[in-house]
């Protein structure tokens, strides 16, 4: 989606049989389910093998991996009737990457190129994960349990989002959005992703600063976990798994809304003390009154807004269009922050720690303001990027000159092609056919019909004829040319072989 022009919708000359597609999909789904189970079992086995005083039992590990698989998909658990919904985001991100990669592999091997071909794959991946999660929640009967409805929704939704992300570009799902929105809205969507990346980076800066300032407290927390190295390994592993949650908490702190862990409330200008779990990562949370210099973290959201505003200056068009792009980017960043803050928080038992919340609604509103106001100010005061405006003017001048030449000589309309369309089509074809698609298994270059190759050759001949006609005339060349037999005109280029105009202005 970060590409200025997404992958176009294309049709291959021939497609695989439906039976092979379903076999490939079944193999990919089974591999993803098995990989998730092995990841959960491996983490539990590592903790049990290194913990002091614990006995390693393979059967216990395999049974405990079932609720661990649900935890990978952000399903809320209950441990001896105590709720646990603050789950680590790092293994969840790994699972989403696996699902996306498996879906992309199935789409490539099955030669899926259209949105109607992608929906069965996305639906199957989501429903299988949803029903597997529901079955595990029903089977669990012991100290660890889960609600089947929660398991169905969380597992199915996560798998559906990851699978759609894996095939969105290849199967033209992003292209459908690009076709149906205005150019400034598309630019706003791209800048919204840029804002999300910038605010995640700002949260990482806050977390890194907290770790550097709280290094002695983290070492002391590791020492309190136990006297053996295994306990320290378990505490360190748990802290690593919760690092993405801490990054989102760092952005919540920088945005000013803060976070709360039970009775502990942390904000840049206010701290309400309270107990926290004895975990090395949580040692970065301050337990005393806030310091005046903490207010400098409020400059990070301002930097995020300025970065977005600087990028908006490159959006072509009037000031109104650029301000519309700013609004879309701020809305995308706010919605992404709302989702991340909701997933990163939750319940942490019935004890004194209570609920861990990042205040998702307040954080989304603050993110909207931090991104929209500075970006709009930069867009309003600094104006557009002069280099980009100059390039756009030159492009418009070239298009107008080309249209004037076409009007002056209509006889050449059917003998010459549009170089920009041909270049755009070639780029899309090159993107569609990668290194793995040149073989007979994955792609269609090797088994393309001869008519396609003939069309490309004819288009190349038309381009060569255009370049010869524009060459300077050599003396006595006219007589030599008249003595030669006349050349036949190349065949008319079929416009359907191109994906269409790919310029942002013409497609509206």
C-alpha positions in Angstrom: 0.0 0.0 0.0 3.0 2.3 0.3 3.4 2.1 -3.5 2.2 5.2 -5.4 0.4 2.8 -7.9 -0.7 -0.5 -6.4 -0.6 -3.9 -8.2 -3.2 -3.9 -11.0 -5.8 -6.6 -11.5 -4.7 -9.0 -14.2 -5.9 -12.2 -15.8 -3.5 -15.0 -16.7 -3.8 -17.0 -19.9 -4.7 -20.2 -18.0 -5.4 -21.1 -14.4 -5.0 -24.1 -12.2 -7.8 -26.5 -11.6 -9.9 -25.8 -8.5 -8.9 -29.1 -7.0 -5.3 -28.2 -6.9 -6.1 -24.8 -5.3 -8.0 -26.5 -2.5 -5.2 -28.9 -1.8 -2.7 -26.0 -1.7 -5.0 -24.1 0.7 -5.4 -27.1 3.0 -1.7 -27.6 3.1 -1.1 -24.0 4.0 -3.7 -23.9 6.7 -2.4 -27.0 8.2 1.1 -25.7 8.2 0.1 -22.5 9.9 -1.9 -24.2 12.6 1.0 -26.6 13.3 3.5 -23.8 13.4 1.4 -21.8 15.9 1.1 -24.8 18.1 4.8 -25.5 18.0 5.6 -21.9 18.8 3.4 -22.0 21.9 4.8 -25.4 22.9 8.4 -24.2 22.4 7.9 -21.1 24.6 6.3 -23.1 27.4 9.0 -25.8 27.2 11.7 -23.2 27.4 10.2 -21.7 30.6 9.6 -25.1 32.2 13.1 -26.3 31.3 14.9 -23.3 32.8 12.6 -22.5 35.8 14.1 -23.4 39.1 12.4 -26.3 40.9 10.1 -27.1 38.0 9.9 -30.6 36.5 9.9 -30.8 32.7 7.0 -33.0 31.5 6.4 -33.3 27.7 2.7 -34.2 28.2 2.1 -31.1 30.4 3.9 -29.0 27.7 1.7 -30.4 24.9 -1.5 -29.8 26.9 -0.5 -26.3 28.0 0.3 -25.4 24.4 -3.5 -25.5 23.7 -4.3 -22.4 25.7 -1.0 -21.0 24.6 -2.2 -21.2 21.0 -5.3 -19.2 22.0 -3.0 -16.6 23.7 -1.1 -16.3 20.4 -4.4 -15.2 18.8 -5.2 -12.7 21.6 -8.0 -14.8 23.2 -8.8 -13.8 26.8 -8.1 -16.6 29.3 -9.1 -17.4 32.8 -6.6 -19.0 35.2 -8.3 -20.3 38.3 -11.2 -17.8 37.7 -8.8 -14.9 37.4 -9.0 -13.1 34.0 -5.9 -12.7 31.9 -6.4 -10.6 28.7 -3.1 -8.6 28.8 -1.4 -10.9 26.3 2.0 -10.4 24.6 1.8 -8.9 21.1 5.2 -10.1 19.8 4.1 -13.8 19.2 0.8 -12.5 17.8 2.7 -10.4 15.2 4.7 -13.5 14.3 1.5 -15.5 13.8 0.1 -12.8 11.6 3.2 -12.8 9.5 3.0 -16.6 9.1 -0.6 -16.4 8.0 0.1 -13.6 5.6 3.0 -15.5 4.1 1.0 -18.7 3.8 -1.9 -16.9 2.1 0.5 -15.2 -0.4 2.1 -18.6 -1.1 -1.3 -20.1 -1.9 -2.2 -17.2 -4.1 1.1 -17.4 -6.0 1.0 -21.1 -6.6 -2.7 -21.1 -7.5 -2.3 -18.1 -9.8 -4.9 -16.0 -8.1 -5.0 -12.5 -9.5 -8.6 -11.1 -9.0 -10.5 -10.1 -5.9 -13.2 -12.7 -6.5 -10.5 -15.3 -6.4 -9.1 -14.0 -3.1 -12.3 -14.0 -1.1 -12.5 -17.8 -0.8 -8.9 -18.0 0.4 -9.4 -15.3 3.0 -12.7 -16.7 4.2 -11.3 -20.3 4.5 -8.3 -19.1 6.4 -10.4 -17.1 8.9 -13.1 -19.7 9.4 -10.7 -22.6 10.0 -8.8 -20.6 12.7 -12.1 -19.5 14.2 -13.5 -23.1 14.5 -10.1 -24.5 15.7 -10.1 -21.8 18.4 -13.6 -22.6 19.4 -12.9 -26.3 19.6 -9.9 -25.7 21.9 -11.9 -23.4 24.1 -14.6 -26.1 24.4 -12.1 -28.8 25.2 -10.3 -26.9 27.9 -11.5 -28.0 31.3 -9.2 -27.2 34.1 -7.4 -24.3 35.7 -7.1 -22.6 32.4 -10.2 -21.9 30.4 -11.6 -19.6 27.6 -15.0 -18.5 26.4 -15.8 -20.2 23.0 -17.4 -17.1 21.6 -14.3 -15.0 22.4 -12.1 -17.6 20.8 -14.2 -17.7 17.7 -14.1 -14.0 17.2 -10.4 -13.3 18.1 -8.9 -16.3 16.2 -11.1 -15.8 13.1 -10.7 -12.0 13.0 -6.9 -12.1 13.4 -6.5 -14.8 10.7 -8.8 -12.9 8.3 -6.9 -9.7 8.7 -3.6 -11.4 8.2 -4.7 -13.4 5.2 -6.2 -10.3 3.5 -3.0 -8.4 4.1 -1.0 -11.2 2.5 -3.0 -11.3 -0.8 -4.2 -7.7 -0.9 -1.7 -6.4 -3.4 -1.4 -9.5 -5.7 -5.1 -10.0 -6.0 -5.9 -6.4 -6.6 -7.8 -5.6 -3.4 -5.7 -2.5 -2.9 -6.1 -1.6 -6.5 -9.9 -1.6 -6.0 -9.5 1.0 -3.3 -7.0 3.0 -5.4 -9.5 3.0 -8.3 -12.5 4.2 -6.3 -11.0 7.0 -4.2 -9.6 10.4 -5.1 -5.9 11.0 -5.4 -5.7 13.1 -2.3 -7.6 10.4 -0.3 -5.2 7.8 -1.5 -2.3 10.0 -0.5 -3.9 10.5 2.9 -4.1 6.7 3.4 -0.4 6.3 2.6 0.5 9.2 4.9 -1.6 7.6 7.6 0.6 4.6 7.5 3.6 6.9 7.7 2.1 8.5 10.8 1.5 5.1 12.4 5.2 4.2 11.7 6.3 7.5 13.2 4.3 7.2 16.3 5.5 3.6 16.9 9.0 5.0 16.5 8.2 7.7 19.1 6.9 5.1 21.5 10.1 3.1 21.0 12.2 6.2 21.8 10.3 6.7 25.1 10.7 3.0 26.0 14.4 3.0 25.2 14.9 6.1 27.3 13.0 4.5 30.2 15.1 1.3 30.0 18.3 3.4 30.1 17.2 5.4 33.1 15.8 2.4 34.9 18.6 -0.1 34.3 19.5 -0.6 38.0 15.8 -1.2 38.9 15.5 -3.8 36.1 18.6 -5.6 37.4 17.1 -5.6 40.9 13.8 -7.0 39.6 15.7 -9.8 37.9 17.5 -10.6 41.2 14.2 -10.7 43.1 12.7 -13.3 40.6 14.9 -16.1 41.9 18.4 -17.2 42.7 18.8 -19.4 39.6 19.6 -18.4 36.0 16.5 -20.1 34.8 14.2 -17.7 36.6 16.1 -14.8 35.1 15.8 -16.3 31.7 12.0 -16.7 32.2 11.6 -13.1 33.3 13.7 -11.8 30.4 11.7 -13.9 27.9 8.5 -12.6 29.3 9.7 -9.0 29.1 10.8 -9.5 25.4 7.4 -10.9 24.5 5.7 -7.8 25.9 8.0 -5.3 24.2 5.4 -4.3 21.5 2.9 -3.6 24.4 5.5 -1.4 26.0 6.1 0.5 22.8 2.4 1.3 22.5 2.4 2.3 26.2 5.4 4.6 25.4 3.4 6.4 22.8 0.4 6.7 25.2 2.8 8.3 27.7 4.2 10.7 25.1 0.8 11.7 23.8 -0.2 12.8 27.3 -3.0 10.4 28.0 -0.8 8.1 30.0 -1.6 4.6 31.2 -2.6 2.9 34.4 -1.7 -0.5 36.0 -4.2 -1.1 38.8 -3.9 1.9 41.1 -0.7 3.2 39.4 -1.4 6.0 37.0 1.5 7.4 34.9 1.3 10.6 32.9 4.0 13.1 31.8 2.7 15.7 34.3 1.2 13.5 37.0 1.9 10.1 38.7 -0.4 8.4 41.2 1.8 5.7 42.9 0.7 2.1 43.2 2.0 -1.5 43.2 3.2 -3.1 40.0 4.1 -6.8 39.1 7.7 -7.6 39.8 8.7 -7.9 36.2 11.9 -6.4 34.7 10.0 -4.6 31.9 7.6 -2.9 34.4 10.6 -1.5 36.3 10.6 1.4 33.8 7.3 2.6 35.2 7.9 5.4 37.7 6.4 4.9 41.2 7.1 8.5 42.5 5.9 12.0 41.5 6.6 13.2 38.0 9.6 15.3 37.2 9.4 18.6 35.4 11.8 17.4 32.6 9.3 14.7 31.7 7.4 17.3 29.8 10.0 17.1 27.0 8.4 13.8 25.8 5.5 15.9 24.6 7.7 17.1 21.8 7.7 13.7 20.2 4.1 13.8 19.0 4.8 17.3 17.7 7.6 15.9 15.6 5.3 13.2 14.3 2.8 15.8 13.2 5.6 17.9 11.5 6.8 14.8 9.6 3.4 14.2 8.3 3.0 17.8 7.3 6.3 17.8 5.5 5.2 14.7 3.5 1.8 16.3 2.7 3.6 19.1 0.9 4.4 16.7 -1.9 0.7 16.0 -2.5 -0.2 17.7 -5.8 -3.2 20.0 -6.2 -4.7 22.9 -4.3 -4.5 23.6 -0.6 -7.9 22.1 0.0 -6.8 18.8 -1.4 -3.7 18.8 0.8 -5.7 19.6 3.9 -8.1 16.7 3.0 -5.0 14.4 2.8 -4.0 15.6 6.3 -7.4 14.8 7.7 -7.4 11.3 6.2 -3.9 10.7 7.5 -4.8 11.8 11.0 -8.0 9.6 11.0 -6.0 6.6 9.9 -3.4 7.2 12.6 -6.1 7.6 15.2 -7.9 4.4 14.2 -4.7 2.4 14.2 -3.8 3.8 17.6 -7.2 2.9 19.0 -6.9 -0.7 17.9 -3.3 -1.1 19.2 -4.2 0.5 22.6 -7.2 -1.7 23.0 -5.2 -4.9 22.2 -2.2 -4.0 24.3 -4.3 -3.5 27.5 -6.7 -5.7 29.4 -7.3 -7.5 32.7 -4.4 -8.8 34.9 -6.1 -10.9 37.5 -8.3 -10.0 40.4 -5.4 -8.8 42.7 -4.1 -5.4 43.4 -2.9 -4.9 39.8 -6.4 -5.1 38.4 -6.8 -3.7 34.9 -4.1 -2.5 32.6 -5.5 0.2 30.3 -3.9 2.6 27.9 -7.1 4.7 27.6 -7.8 3.8 23.9 -10.5 6.4 23.2 -8.6 9.3 24.8 -5.3 8.2 23.1 -7.0 8.1 19.7 -8.4 11.6 20.2 -5.0 12.9 21.3 -3.3 11.2 18.3 -5.8 12.8 16.0 -5.0 16.2 17.3 -1.2 15.7 17.5 -1.1 14.6 13.8 -3.8 16.9 12.3 -2.9 20.3 13.9 0.9 20.4 13.2 0.5 18.8 9.8 -2.2 21.3 8.8 -0.1 24.2 10.1 2.9 23.1 8.0 0.7 22.5 4.9 -1.0 25.9 5.3 2.1 28.0 6.0 4.9 26.2 4.1 2.8 25.5 1.0 3.5 22.8 -1.6 6.9 21.4 -2.5 8.2 23.5 -5.4 10.2 20.7 -7.0 7.1 18.5 -7.1 5.0 21.3 -8.5 7.6 22.0 -11.2 7.7 18.3 -12.1 3.9 18.2 -12.3 3.8 21.3 -14.5 6.4 19.8 -16.8 4.4 16.6 -17.0 1.2 18.5 -17.8 3.1 20.4 -20.5 4.3 17.2 -22.0 0.8 15.7 -22.0 -0.6 18.8 -23.7 2.1 18.8 -26.3 1.4 15.1 -27.0 -2.3 15.7 -27.3 -1.7 18.6 -29.7 0.6 16.4 -31.9 -2.1 13.7 -31.9 -4.7 16.2 -33.0 -2.5 17.6 -35.7 -1.9 14.1 -37.3 -4.9 11.9 -36.7 -3.6 9.3 -39.2 -0.9 8.2 -36.9 -3.4 7.6 -34.0 -3.6 3.9 -34.8 0.0 3.3 -35.7 1.7 4.6 -32.5 1.2 3.6 -28.9 1.1 5.7 -25.8 4.6 5.3 -24.3 3.4 6.1 -20.8 0.7 3.5 -20.9 3.1 0.9 -22.3 5.6 1.7 -19.6 3.0 1.5 -16.9 1.7 -1.8 -18.3 5.2 -3.1 -18.5 5.9 -2.1 -14.9 2.7 -3.8 -13.8 3.6 -7.0 -15.7 7.1 -7.0 -14.3 5.6 -6.7 -10.8 3.1 -9.4 -11.4 5.7 -11.8 -12.8 8.5 -12.1 -10.3 11.5 -14.5 -10.2 9.3 -17.3 -9.0 6.7 -16.7 -11.6 8.9 -17.3 -14.6 8.7 -21.1 -14.1 5.8 -23.2 -15.4 4.6 -23.8 -11.8 4.3 -20.3 -10.5 4.0 -17.9 -13.4 2.6 -17.5 -16.9 5.6 -16.1 -18.9 6.8 -19.5 -19.9 3.4 -20.8 -21.1 2.0 -17.4 -22.5 0.3 -17.7 -25.9 2.1 -16.5 -29.0 -0.4 -13.8 -29.5 0.8 -12.0 -26.3 4.4 -12.1 -27.5 3.3 -10.9 -31.0 1.5 -7.9 -29.4 4.6 -7.0 -27.5 6.7 -7.2 -30.6 4.3 -5.1 -32.6 4.3 -2.5 -29.8 8.0 -2.4 -29.8 8.0 -1.9 -33.6 5.6 1.0 -33.2 7.9 2.7 -30.7 10.9 2.2 -33.0 8.9 3.7 -35.9 8.1 6.7 -33.8 11.8 7.3 -32.9 12.8 7.0 -36.6 10.2 9.6 -37.7 11.5 12.1 -35.1 15.2 11.7 -36.3 16.7 14.6 -38.2 16.5 14.3 -42.0 19.8 13.5 -43.9 20.5 15.0 -47.3 19.5 12.8 -50.2 17.9 10.4 -47.8 14.5 11.4 -49.2 15.4 10.1 -52.7 16.8 6.9 -51.2 13.7 6.4 -49.2 11.4 6.9 -52.2 13.3 4.3 -54.2 12.8 1.7 -51.5 9.5 -0.2 -51.3 7.0 1.3 -48.8 6.9 -0.2 -45.4 3.7 -1.7 -44.1 2.1 -0.1 -41.1 2.3 -2.2 -37.9 -0.8 -3.7 -36.7 -3.1 -1.8 -34.5 -2.4 -2.1 -30.8 -5.2 -3.7 -28.8 -5.9 -1.4 -25.9 -7.2 -4.2 -23.8 -3.8 -5.6 -23.3 -3.0 -2.7 -21.1 -4.4 -2.3 -17.6 -5.6 1.2 -18.3 -4.4 4.7 -17.5 -2.4 4.6 -14.3 -2.0 8.3 -13.8 -3.8 9.8 -10.8 -5.5 12.6 -12.8 -6.7 10.6 -15.8 -8.3 7.9 -13.7 -10.8 10.3 -12.2 
